[in-house]
Amino acid sequence: MGLEESIPDSIILTTLDKMVNWSRKRSMWPFGFGLACCAIEMISTFAPQYDLARLGMEVMRPSPRQADLMIVAGRVSMKMAPVVRTLYDQMPNPKWVIAMGACASCGGVFNNYAILQGVDRIIPVDMYVPGCPPRPEQLIEGIMKLHEKVMKESLKDKHPSWGTKIA
C-alpha cells in the first residue's frame, strides 16, 4: 500500500512556505548585468554544455521588471553604481542578487577611487561567487546554494531586500 492509496483524490499535504519556496526556486528569472570579463563566463553558463534551463532559468531577462535574480558580473565603476542601484530598485519583490567574481565581490585587483569595492555597498547581496573570472560551474554552484537559501525562507519573515532603502 503506497502513499497515493492512503490519500484520497490525489490530495497533497504541505505547508504554504514549502510550496511557495519550491515554485520560487524552480522559476527564478535571471537579469544578467555583465560589466567585464566575468560576463563571458556568465553567458556561457546558458550554453548547451551547462544548460541552466534545467534549473528553471530559460533565458536572461532583458529588463529588470521581468527578473527576480540579478547577477552582477564584473567590476562596478563609481559612475555605474547608481545605474546598478536603479535597476535593482526596478526589480519586483522578492529579489535576489549574486555577486559574480572578485571584482563584484570586493573590487578585485582594482583598489582605486574609480571602482566600487564590492557591489554589496549599494545593494544587498545574497550569494558571492569567487574567482577571477569564475568558471560556469562555480556560478551554477552559487545558484544552487541560493536555491537552498530560498527553500529555507519563510513567508512570515521579511526577505532582507523587500522594501529596504540603502542610501
N, C-alpha and C positions, 0 to 999 in steps of 0.2 A: 504494500500500500504506500503510494507516494504522497508527497505533499499536495499535489494537484487534486488528488482524490479526496483529501480531507477538507479542502477549502471549496465551498460551493460556488458555481458560476464564475470561475476564474478571478476571484477577488484577491488582490494583492495587498497585504498589510505592511505599511511602512510609516515612517514619520514624514511630515512635510519638509523638514530640514533635509533629510536624505534624498527625497525626490527632487527638490529644487536644486540642491547641490549637484546631484547626478546630471540633471539637464544642463546646468551651467558649465560643468566640467566638459561635457561632450559637445558643446556648441559654442566654444569660445571663438570669437571672430577677431583675428589679429589686425592691428594697424601698424604696419612696419614704418618706422621712422629711421631710415638709414642715412647716416651722415658721413660715413667714412668707410674704410676697408672692411669693417665688420658687416656692412650691408651686403656685400657679395656673399659672405658665408650665410647670412640670414636668408637671402634669396635662394641660395642653393638648397636650403632645408626644404623648400617646397617642390624641389625636383623629384622625379620618379624614384631616384635612388633612396631618398629618405622618406618621402611621402607623408607629409603632415596631415593629409586628408584622412588617414586612419585614426587620427586623434580628434576629428571633427573640425579641422581648420582647412577648409577647401581652398580659399584664396585669401590673399591680403586685401583688406578693405581699402578702397581709395579715399574714404572720408572718415574722420573720427566719429561722426554721428552714426556710423554703421558698425562700430567696433567696440569691444569691451576689454581688449588686451592691447596695450601699447608696448611695442618692442623698440626701445631706444638703442640703436646700434651705431656706435662710434662716438667721436668726441663732439661735445656740445660747446660751441663758442658762446661768448657772452652776448653777442648780437642775436644768436639763435635761441637763447634761453627763454625770452618772452614768447616766442613762437611755439616752443615746446609746451610751455605752460598753457597758452591759449588753446592749443589742440587738445591737451589733457582735459581742460575745463569743458570742451565741447563734447566729450565722450559721455554717453549715458551711464547711469549707475546700475549695477555695480561695475566697477572697472578695476583692472589690474595693470601693473607695469613690470616689465622685465628690463633691467639694465644689462645690455649685452656688451661684453668686452671691458677691458681695463679702463679705457677712456671714458665710457659712460658711467662706470662704477666709481672711479676715483681720479679721473683726469689723465691716467696713464703716464706716459713719459713727458707729457706736455704740462710742466709745472710752471705756468706763466700767467700773466694777467688776462690773456685773451681767451683762455679755455676754462670752462666751468669745471671745478674739481669735484665732479660727481653730480649726476643728474638728480640725486636724492636731495639736493639743496633747493630744488624748485618744485619737485613733485614727489609724492610718496612712492617708494619702490618696494615691490613685493618679493622679487627674486633677482639675485645677482648671478650672472653667468660670467665666470672669469676667463681670461685668456686674451691673447693679442695676435691675431684675432681668434676668437673661439671657434672651434670646429662645429659643423652642424649637429654632430652627436651631442655636444655639450649643450647646445640650445634645446634640443629635444629633451635632454635630461632636466634642464631648467623648467621646461614646460610641464614635464611630468611631476616634478616637485611642486610646481604651482597647482597642478590638479589635486595633489594630496592636500595642500593647504585649503583649497576651495572646498573639498569634501569635509573638512573639519569645521567649517564656518557654521554659524547658527543664524537664523533669521532674527532671533531676539537681540543678538549683539550687532551693533552697527559696524559695518566694514570701515576700516580707517579712512578710506578715500571718499566715503559718502558724505558729502556736504562739508568737507574740510576746505578751509581757505588758508593757503600758505602765502605769506607776503613775498 
